[in-house]
Amino acid sequence: MPLPLSGIADRQRIDLVVPGPDNSNRLLIYTGIAVLNPNDVMWVINDADVFNTVEIILGGSAIASPTHGDNFNDSPIKFLGGSATVSLAGVSDQGNSDKLQWSLRGAQLDLEIVSNSPVIKFAKIVVPIEVQGQFTAILRISYVAFVTASIAPLPRGSAAPPPTKGLQGP
């Protein structure tokens, strides 16, 4: 089970209208800092080497909960793909570790179906982490994700749609 987040600091999304492959017409850029709950992070003891994962759900600044994000339910916006990168933004160690390591072992961008009725699909970054030390932990992870998406064109004569905005799940 992934480690829970207590929040996402500086959560932002930039929407760009661009022509792209596979009928994409939007590039969504997500940035922020995932904050792990200090009570729930893996505090490594006895220089053990411990592995776990963190999942970061993508959303704009209007979405406060780290368990909610933009809904890619194909109406009006469809997730097509993307890529992400992550980096360490906050770590902790008691200072007496013989072996010390904090590692983010990649970043995979996935689309997760949260609910079928109503349809809720969140884009998320899955981050495998590794920690080794004496009372050691990863506390914050910064990220950037580039998502290609499509918004279906409106029929001729229709009013322009409002700007894309984040939709929250249940």
LINBEL-V815577 format. One record per residue. N is the residue number from 0. RES is the residue in three letters. OMEGA is omega in degrees with one decimal (NA if undefined). Layout:
N;RES;OMEGA, N;RES;OMEGA
This chain:
0;MET;-178.6, 1;PRO;176.5, 2;LEU;-178.9, 3;PRO;175.0, 4;LEU;174.2, 5;SER;178.0, 6;GLY;173.1, 7;ILE;-179.1, 8;ALA;175.6, 9;ASP;-179.8, 10;ARG;-178.1, 11;GLN;173.7, 12;ARG;174.8, 13;ILE;178.8, 14;ASP;176.9, 15;LEU;174.8, 16;VAL;-176.6, 17;VAL;170.7, 18;PRO;-178.4, 19;GLY;180.0, 20;PRO;174.6, 21;ASP;178.6, 22;ASN;177.8, 23;SER;176.8, 24;ASN;176.7, 25;ARG;168.1, 26;LEU;179.5, 27;LEU;179.7, 28;ILE;-178.8, 29;TYR;175.5, 30;THR;176.7, 31;GLY;177.3, 32;ILE;177.7, 33;ALA;-177.8, 34;VAL;178.2, 35;LEU;178.8, 36;ASN;-177.7, 37;PRO;178.2, 38;ASN;-176.1, 39;ASP;-178.4, 40;VAL;178.2, 41;MET;174.3, 42;TRP;-175.7, 43;VAL;-178.8, 44;ILE;175.7, 45;ASN;177.4, 46;ASP;178.0, 47;ALA;175.8, 48;ASP;-171.3, 49;VAL;-179.8, 50;PHE;174.1, 51;ASN;176.2, 52;THR;172.7, 53;VAL;176.0, 54;GLU;-178.2, 55;ILE;179.5, 56;ILE;-174.5, 57;LEU;177.7, 58;GLY;178.8, 59;GLY;-175.5, 60;SER;-179.7, 61;ALA;-177.9, 62;ILE;-174.1, 63;ALA;-174.1, 64;SER;177.2, 65;PRO;178.8, 66;THR;177.6, 67;HIS;179.5, 68;GLY;177.4, 69;ASP;-177.6, 70;ASN;178.2, 71;PHE;-174.9, 72;ASN;178.8, 73;ASP;178.8, 74;SER;10.6, 75;PRO;-170.5, 76;ILE;-178.4, 77;LYS;176.2, 78;PHE;178.4, 79;LEU;-179.2, 80;GLY;177.9, 81;GLY;178.4, 82;SER;-178.1, 83;ALA;172.7, 84;THR;-177.8, 85;VAL;175.2, 86;SER;177.7, 87;LEU;178.3, 88;ALA;178.1, 89;GLY;179.1, 90;VAL;179.3, 91;SER;173.9, 92;ASP;-178.4, 93;GLN;176.4, 94;GLY;-178.6, 95;ASN;-178.7, 96;SER;173.4, 97;ASP;177.8, 98;LYS;-174.7, 99;LEU;-179.9, 100;GLN;168.5, 101;TRP;-175.1, 102;SER;168.8, 103;LEU;-168.8, 104;ARG;177.9, 105;GLY;178.2, 106;ALA;179.3, 107;GLN;179.0, 108;LEU;-177.4, 109;ASP;171.2, 110;LEU;-177.1, 111;GLU;174.3, 112;ILE;-177.9, 113;VAL;-177.7, 114;SER;175.4, 115;ASN;-179.2, 116;SER;-3.2, 117;PRO;-179.0, 118;VAL;177.5, 119;ILE;179.0, 120;LYS;178.8, 121;PHE;169.8, 122;ALA;-178.7, 123;LYS;173.3, 124;ILE;176.0, 125;VAL;-175.1, 126;VAL;172.3, 127;PRO;-179.2, 128;ILE;177.0, 129;GLU;-178.9, 130;VAL;174.9, 131;GLN;177.8, 132;GLY;179.0, 133;GLN;-175.5, 134;PHE;-171.8, 135;THR;179.8, 136;ALA;167.7, 137;ILE;-175.4, 138;LEU;-176.9, 139;ARG;179.7, 140;ILE;175.5, 141;SER;-176.7, 142;TYR;167.5, 143;VAL;179.5, 144;ALA;176.9, 145;PHE;-176.4, 146;VAL;171.5, 147;THR;-175.7, 148;ALA;174.8, 149;SER;172.2, 150;ILE;-176.9, 151;ALA;178.1, 152;PRO;178.2, 153;LEU;174.2, 154;PRO;179.8, 155;ARG;177.9, 156;GLY;179.1, 157;SER;176.3, 158;ALA;178.6, 159;ALA;179.5, 160;PRO;174.1, 161;PRO;178.0, 162;PRO;177.9, 163;THR;177.8, 164;LYS;-178.3, 165;GLY;176.5, 166;LEU;-178.1, 167;GLN;177.1, 168;GLY;-176.0, 169;PRO;NA
